[in-house]
Amino acid sequence: MTEASPNRSVMIVLAYLWPLALVPLLIEREDAEVQWHARHGLVLMAVEAAAAAALAVALPLARFAAFGLGSALLAATVAAWSAVCAVHIAAIVRGLNGDRLIVPGISGRVR
């Protein structure tokens, strides 16, 4: 088992701040728990980037289809990003408490 890093708390917080997850991934190579959180943060970021790209395409198309559909999709986008922030906050809190947040369908990709 690897020894806990003295900067573990800071590194776990950085792991869930989108591209800043690269900092703990590259700096804390000896701490397996920090490495897991950094990889998990990067996987979450990739999924969120793919969702943002899909929404960037869908939103203008929906606005052309019907005004109400575009407004509904915009409201869903705001709700989705609120949920993304909630997942990141929950992951940070669980990580700081020595636990892991497992997101079904996403966390299984982290090794």
C-alpha positions in Angstrom: 0.0 0.0 0.0 1.2 3.4 -0.8 1.8 6.1 1.8 -0.8 9.0 1.9 0.4 12.2 0.4 0.6 15.2 2.8 -1.2 17.2 0.1 -4.0 14.6 -0.4 -6.9 16.9 0.5 -5.8 19.6 -2.0 -5.1 17.0 -4.7 -8.5 15.4 -4.3 -10.2 18.8 -4.7 -8.1 19.6 -7.8 -9.0 16.1 -9.2 -12.6 17.3 -9.7 -12.0 20.7 -11.1 -12.0 19.7 -14.7 -8.6 20.2 -16.4 -6.9 20.8 -13.1 -7.2 17.0 -12.6 -4.0 16.7 -14.5 -2.1 18.3 -11.6 -2.6 15.5 -9.1 -2.4 12.9 -11.9 1.1 14.1 -12.7 2.4 15.2 -9.3 1.1 12.5 -6.9 2.2 9.4 -8.7 2.8 7.5 -5.4 -0.6 8.0 -3.9 -3.0 5.4 -5.4 -6.1 7.1 -3.9 -5.2 10.5 -5.4 -4.5 8.8 -8.7 -7.9 7.2 -8.7 -9.7 10.5 -8.0 -7.6 12.3 -10.7 -8.5 9.6 -13.3 -12.1 9.7 -12.2 -12.2 13.5 -12.5 -10.8 13.2 -16.0 -13.3 10.6 -17.0 -16.1 12.8 -15.7 -14.7 15.8 -17.6 -14.6 13.8 -20.9 -18.2 12.7 -20.4 -19.3 16.3 -19.6 -17.4 17.6 -22.7 -19.1 15.1 -24.9 -22.5 16.1 -23.4 -21.7 19.8 -23.9 -20.8 19.2 -27.5 -24.0 17.3 -28.1 -26.0 20.1 -26.5 -24.1 22.7 -28.6 -25.4 21.0 -31.7 -28.9 20.1 -30.4 -29.8 23.5 -29.0 -29.7 25.5 -32.2 -31.5 22.8 -34.1 -34.2 22.7 -31.5 -34.6 26.5 -31.7 -35.2 26.2 -35.4 -37.7 23.4 -35.0 -39.9 25.2 -32.5 -39.5 28.0 -30.0 -40.9 26.0 -27.1 -38.6 23.1 -27.8 -35.5 25.3 -27.7 -36.6 26.9 -24.5 -37.3 23.5 -22.9 -33.9 22.2 -24.0 -32.2 25.4 -22.6 -33.9 24.8 -19.3 -32.8 21.2 -19.3 -29.2 22.3 -20.1 -29.3 24.6 -17.0 -30.6 21.7 -14.9 -28.0 19.3 -16.3 -25.1 21.7 -15.5 -26.5 22.1 -12.0 -26.4 18.3 -11.6 -22.8 18.2 -12.9 -21.8 20.7 -10.3 -23.6 18.7 -7.6 -21.8 15.5 -8.7 -18.4 17.2 -8.5 -19.2 18.6 -5.1 -20.4 15.2 -3.9 -17.2 13.6 -5.3 -15.0 16.1 -3.5 -16.8 15.7 -0.2 -16.7 11.8 -0.5 -13.0 12.0 -1.5 -12.1 14.2 1.4 -13.9 11.8 3.8 -11.8 8.9 2.4 -14.5 7.4 0.2 -15.2 7.3 -3.5 -18.3 8.5 -5.4 -19.3 5.8 -7.9 -21.3 7.2 -10.8 -23.1 4.3 -12.6 -21.9 3.8 -16.1 -19.0 6.2 -15.8 -16.9 5.2 -12.8 -16.5 1.7 -14.1 -14.1 3.1 -16.7 -11.6 4.2 -14.1 -8.8 1.7 -13.4 
